[in-house]
Amino acid sequence: MAVLNNQTQLTEGHPVHTYWEETKLIIQLLDELSAVNPQEEFQKFYNIFNHLATVERRFERKENQLFPFLEQKGWTGPSQNMWSFHDTIREIFRIVRKNLDEGDFTSAKHNLGYLSQHLRRLLDVENNILFPNALEMLEEEDWIQMRKGEEEIGWMLSETPAKYPNEPEYVHPSEDKIRRTDVVFDEKAAHYDEGFMTVEQVNLLFKTLPIDLTYVDENDKVIFYNRGEERLFPRSAGIIGREVRFCHPPKSVGTVLQILDAFRKGEQNEAAFWINYKGRLIYIRYFAVRDAQKQYRGVVEMSQDITDIKQVEGEKRLLEWK
């Protein structure tokens, strides 16, 4: 793998410096896993494997933070190609975990070889292509804003990376009142039909709803998502103003665009599907948004965990609320 010869030029807390620290950790964990026999030292193997699986946070930061900034500079390759590679690695993780759960240690060790091969190849591409180009293309302000958004997703590291120089003090999403200046909002954005609420009340309403909402406008740009305390899928400020086709894995983006096209043509107003995600049943619905003249104004995506709702039977009256 390529030597990280430009790492010393970056200050601790810089997003790329953090990726490099995680790279060291990934290589260390892969080496440790290869030296452990899962049948003889199962718990040790399982603990190391679970730590390695937190590479998902690294993937999510790239997909929701780094890639959007690169898209703004015109480089869409990582969003289209590297995301597919992430999904391949995710699938191998799923297979190895299934092997371990079934006690098939021979297959687990065999598939771990594929996992190591794919991860090391990904690290090579990152260090030789992705990060050098990103450092050349992005400005200091981009990295500062990127580091700010990383707080919402997290890292593989045991300790939170240092604050990046000149980075604004982190503000929890529920307290974030900064108006996004990189997106042009409608002048009537503060107007609400059939009622009057302050901006704070509207934010509290969206934060309290037990669903994930994302609003994509008629130009296929993400202009809003709600920031609840418990989120089904990762989101960060980096998606605001982003084209929706870059907000989904490459294997599903074609279907999403077909749905939007049907909405735009007036052929359909709703699409629904459901998936099993981390042991929970998730109900996902798309709704076409139209104005008073029935003109297409975008789409709202709503995701909800309905696992517990599916178990409801009989009745529970209002007075039995406790």
N, C-alpha and C positions, 0 to 999 in steps of 0.2 A: 504494500500500500504506500501511497505517496507520503513523503515526509511533510509535516505541517510547518514548513520553514518560515511562514509569515505570521505565525501565531503570536510571536513576541511583539508584533506591531500593534496589537489590539489591547485595549484596556479591559480589565475584568468587568463583567456586566454587559459588554457588547454582545449582542445576540450571537454573532459568529463565534466569539470566544467561548460562549456557553455551549454551542454545538460541538466545538472541539473538545471541551471537557467531557461532554457526553460520549464523544467518539472513543476517548480513552477508556471510559467505563464500559462501553459496549464490547470492545476488544478484550478487556479484562474478564468480563462475564462469559464471553464465548470460550476463552481459554480455560476458565474454571469449569465450565460445563463439560468440555471435551475430556477433562481429566477425572470426572466423577462417573462411577457406574451407578445408574439409576436403580438397578435391582438391589445392589448392596448398600447404597447410601441414598435411599429414596428421598428422605426429608431434605437433605442437603441439596440434592439435585433439584427438587421441586422449589426450594426457596430461591436458588440462583435463577432458575427458569422464570419464576414470577417476577424477579427483579428485572431480568432482561425484557420481559413482556411490557414493562413500563416505557419501552421505546415508542409505544403508541402516543405518548405525550409529545415526543419529538416529532412524530409524523403530523400530529394535529397542529403543532406550532407552525410547521412548514406550510401545511395546507391552508391554514387560516390566518397566518401572519406574514411569513416570508413571501409565499407565492403571490398574494394580492399586490404587494409592493412592486414585485417584478412585473406583474401584468400592467401596472400603471406606466412602466417604462417600455412596454411593448414586447416583453419577453414572456410568452405564454407557454413555452415548451415544458417547463417544470410542472405546471398545472395539468397539462395534458398527458405527459409521459411518466414523470416520476411518481405521480399519484397512483398510476396503475401498478407500478413496482411496489409501492406501499401496500396496496391491496393484496398482491401476491404473497408478500411476507406475512400479512395478517392471516391469510388462509393457512400458511404453513404453521404459524403459531397455533391456530385452531386444531390442526391435525395432530401436532405433537401433544397438545393438552389432552386430546381425545385418547391418544395412545397411552398416556400416563394414567388417565382415569380408568382405562380398561386393563391396566397392568401389562400392556404389550410393550415391554421395555426394549425389545430388539428393534421394533419399528420406530419407537421414540428416538432411540440413538441414531438410527438410520436417517430419519427425517430431520433430526437436529443437524446432520451434515448439510442437508439442503438449506436449512435455515441459516447456518453459519456462512455458507457460500453466497447466498443472496444478500445477507446483511453486509458482508465485507465488500461485495461488489458495489452496493449502494453507497457505502462510506467512501469508496474510491471515486465514484462519480461526484459525490458531494464535494470532496476535498480538491479534486482536479478540475471540476467544471462549475458546479453550482455556486459554491462559496466565493471562489476567485472572481467570477463574473458579477455576482451580487455586490461584492465589495467595490467593484469598479463602477457599477451602474447606479447604486443607491447613494443618496446624500446623508450627511450626518443627522439631519432632522428625521429622515426616514427610520434610521436605526433607533433613535430616541423614542419615536412613537411606537416602533415595533416592540421594543423592550417593555414599554408601558402595557401593551396589550397581552404580553406573555403571562402576566400575573393571573389572568383568567383561565389559563390552560394548564400551566405547571411544567415541571421538568423531571427528568430521570434522576437528577442529582439529589442527594440526601439533604443538602443545604440550599436555601434560596440563593441564586446568584446575586452578586453585588449590584447595587444600583448603578445604572450607567451614568457617567458625568453629564451634567446639564439636564438629566431626566426630570420631568416634573414629578412632584410627590404623587405616589400612587393614590388614586381615588377609587373606592369601591364602586362597582357599577351602579348600585342603588343610589349613590350620592353624586354620580356624574351628571353635571348640568351643562357641560361644554357643548355648544352648538357646533355641529360638524360643518366646516366651511368648504369641504371639498365636494359637497353635493348641493345642487340647486333644489331647494324645497319650494313648494307652492306657497304663495303669500298667505293663503288661507289655512295653512297647516294647523293653526291654533283654534280653528273654528270647529265646533262639535254640534251635530244635529240632536234635537230633542233633549237638551240639557246643557248645563254650564258647569265646567270643571276647570280647576287650575291645572297648569302643567304638572305640578307635583302630584295632584290627585290622579291624573291620567297615568303617570309613571307608576304610582302605587297600584293602580288597577291592573296594569299589564304585568307588573312584578308578581302580583298575588295569584293571577290565573294559573291553574295547574296544567297548562299546556304550553308548548313552544309555538310561537307565531313568527312567521317571516313574511314580509311584504315585498314583492318584486313589482316594480312599476311597469308601464307599458313599453318601456325601452329595454326591458329585461335586466334592469339594474336593481340590486338589493338596496332598499332605502330604509328598512326598519326591521328590527327583531326585538322581542321582549326579553328582559333580563331577569328571569326568575332565579330564586336561590338554588333550586334543583333543576338542572337542565338535562334533557334527554340526549341531545347531541351537542358537541362543542361549537361554540360561536365566540367570535371576538369582534372588536370594532373594525378589524381589517376587512370584513366582508361588506361594510357600508360603501356603496358606490360600485361594488364589484359586479361583473356580468354573471348572471345565474349559472351559465354553462360551466363556469369555473368553480362553482360551489358544490358540485356533485362529483362522485367518482366517475372516471371516464366510461366505465361499463354501464352506468345508468343514465348518463347525461342525455343520450339519444332519446330515451323514453320521456324524460322531463321536457325536452324541447318539443316533442310531438304533442304532449299535453298542452303546453303553452300555445302552440300553433292552432290546435283545435279550439282553444278558448278565444284566441284572437279572431278566428274566422267565425265565431258564434256557433260552432258545431256542437259545443259541449260547455257546460257550466261547472261541472264538478268531476273530480276523479278521486277514488279512494282505494287504499290498499293497506295491508297490515303485515308486519314482520315480527319475528322473534329476535330480540336484541338483549344480550346479557341476561337471559333468563326471564325477560319480561315481554309481554305482548304489546306492541306499539301500533297504534292506529294512526295512519297518516292520510290527510285529506287536502286536496287542492281545490280552491274556489276561485272562479273568475270574478274579478272586480269590475263592475260597470257603473258608469255615471247615469244621471237622470235621462240622458239621451241614448242610453244603452251602448255607449261607446266603450270599448275595452280600455281599462285603466290599470291593468296588471293582474296579479294573482296573489292570494294569501295561502301560505302553506301552514297547516295546523297539525302538530304531532302530539299525541296524548298516550300516556301509559294506561291501558284499560285492563291490565291484569286483574286488579282487585274488583273492578266494575263487573267483569265477567262472572265473578263469584256471587254477585248479589241475587238473593232469592226472597220471595215473600214480601213483607212490608216492614218498614221502620218509620213510625209516625213522627211528626214534628216534635212532640213532647218527649220523645225518647232519644233526643239528640246527644245526650252524654254517653 
